[in-house]
Amino acid sequence: MVKLTSDLLRNSMPGATGDRLELRDEDEPGLLFRVTKSGARTWSIRYVNNAGEHRRKTIGPFPSIGLAKARELARKIKGEVASKVDIVGVERKVKAEAQRKHMNRLDGLADAYFADAALGLHRAR
């Protein structure tokens, strides 16, 4: 854990051998700051849901979301988790339901068919 500051966040880069740098906030447990090899900087939070599964929820990009705002959003997410809401699980269910509805339409089936055909999963005989 590190005491995160704006200067540290702006100047952090992953080492030569690593593909990303991950810093954990000392003031807000669970809050993570990631820097990829390409220099992309993002906030996320780690938590454990009611089933005991470890989850990671992306909060957003830095510097669009500053340190104070990231801590505020992390506290909000942890409050929802404490209220027995698995945020990542809910997002996955919503996405799966949207995909299911899309596949029940002709254009959804056509999209899936042509995407699979581009991968070579469907071949003319």
HELIX and SHEET records of a PDB file:
HELIX    1   1 SER A    6  ASN A   11  1                                   6    
HELIX    2   2 LEU A   67  ALA A   82  1                                  16    
HELIX    3   3 ILE A   87  MET A  103  1                                  17    
HELIX    4   4 LEU A  106  ALA A  118  1                                  13    
SHEET    1   A 4 ARG A  20  ARG A  24  0                                        
SHEET    2   A 4 LEU A  31  THR A  36 -1                                        
SHEET    3   A 4 ARG A  41  VAL A  48 -1                                        
SHEET    4   A 4 HIS A  54  PRO A  61 -1                                        
END                                                                             
